[in-house]
């Protein structure tokens, strides 16, 4: 169980619309001993924002699906930039959390989580981070997703076990 940490989290889209403002906000937060995190879907290039990253404690990054074709099915775009960002952030000790939303009807979730874990293991060895497995819920989603299956507790535990067997410890 991670203790509650006071801080500021700003979503990636908002950060990148106003990176100078967010950097200043994070500097002020640091003066007050607050944590600073960026919440991102990973589609912007974090290499272009060194000042913002320097005042951020890290990034909580969504990997909606690991394989490009599955990512296209989920989001309409490939995930090349998302995976580049994961690697860059991990290698620079700025990857705080990776999140995967589990939607069994959209792709092979076991295959995707295994591949995501294998990709992330070297980054985890540099600086451990949390992995959050999020169960899909059909509330408030686009109409075409409204009838999709909610993953079972058993499936979520299986995915957690796969990641734990790879050496990940902080899995939520």
N, C-alpha and C positions, 0 to 999 in steps of 0.2 A: 504494500500500500504506500503510495507516494503522498507525502504530506502536502496540504494545500499551500500553494505559493502565491502570494499576491503579485499581480503583474498586469501587463497590458498585452492583449493579442489583437493584431490587426490582420484582416484578410489580405491575401496577396494581390487581388485585383485593386483594392483600395490603396494598398501600399504603392503600387506601381503607377497609379494615377497621380499621386502626390508624394513621391519618394523623399523629397527634401523636407516636407512637413513631417512625415512619419519619422524620419531620422531625428529631427529636432524634438519631436514628442518622446521618442525613445531615450534621447539624451537627458531630458527632464525626468523621465521615469527612473533612469539609473541614479540620478541625484537623490531620489527618494527611496532608493534601494528596492525598486520594483523590477520584476522580471519583464522581459520583452520578447515576444514570439510573433512570428509571421505565420499565418495560416494560408496555405497555398495549394492550388490544384496543379502547380508546377509548370504552367504553360508559358511563363515569362522566363527570361534568361537571367538567373541570379548573378551571373558573372558581370553583368552590366551595372550592378548596384553594390559596389564594394563598401561605400560609406554606410549605407543602410545595414548591411550585414555586420559591419564592425560594431554597431551599437545594438545589435540584436543578439539575444541569447541563443536563437536558433529558429528553425523552420519546422512546422508541422506540415508534412507533404502528403497529398493524396496520390495514391497509385490506384486508379480506378480499375484497371486490369493490366496484367503484365504484358501479354502478347499484343502486338500492334493491331492485329485484325480484331481482337476482342475489345481493345480500347476504342477503336473506331465504332464498333457496334454500340458501345456504352455512351460515348461522348460525341461521335461524329468526326473525331480527329485522331491521328496516331499519337503515340506516347513517346516519341523520340526525345523531345525536349524535357518531358517529365523525368525520364530515366537519366538523361544527361545531368539534370539538376540534382537528382538523388546522388549520383556519383560525385559531382562537384561539392555539394553540401556535406556529404559524408566524409570526403577527403579533407575538408576544411573545418571539421568539428562543428558544423552548423546544422546537422540533421538531428532534430530533437524527437521527432515522431513520424512514423510512416503509417498511413491509414489505408485500409482496403475495405471497400464496401462489398459485401458478399451477396451476389444476385445469382442464384443457381440457374435461373431460366435464361440468362444471357450468355453464359460461357461456362467452361469446365473450371469450377472454382478450385478444385483440388490441384489440378495441373497448373493453374495460374499462381496459386499461393506457393506451391513448391518452387516454381521458377523464380518468383519474386524473392523468396527466401534465399535461394542460391545466389541470386544477383546481389542481395543485401549483405550476406555473410561477411565478405571482405571489408565492407564499410563499417559493419558492426564491430569488427575487431579493432578498427582504428579508434572508434569512440562509440560505446553502446548507446542505443536509443530505444525508445518504446515502439512497439508495433501494436496498432489498434485494429482489431478485426471487428468491423461494424456490420451488424445484421441489417439487410435491406428491409425497409418498412414501406408499404405502399401508400402511406398517407402523404398528401401534398405533392405527389409526383405527376408527371405528364400522363395523359390518358393511356398511352400505349404501355405504360409500366404498371398501371393500377391493378392488373390481375396477376402479376408475377408472384411467384412463390417466395415466402419468407423462409430463410434458412432455419433449419431445426437447431436446437441446442446441441444435439449430437454432432451435427456437421460442424458447427462452430468449434466444439471441443476437439474434433478430429483435426481441423486446421490449426488450432492452437498447438496440438501435439506434434504436428509436422514441423512447425516453427521451433518448438522447444527442442525437438530432436536435432535440429540444426545448430543449437547452441544459444538461441535467443532466450532471454530470461524475463524481460519486462514485456509481457504480452497481455493485452487487455481485450 
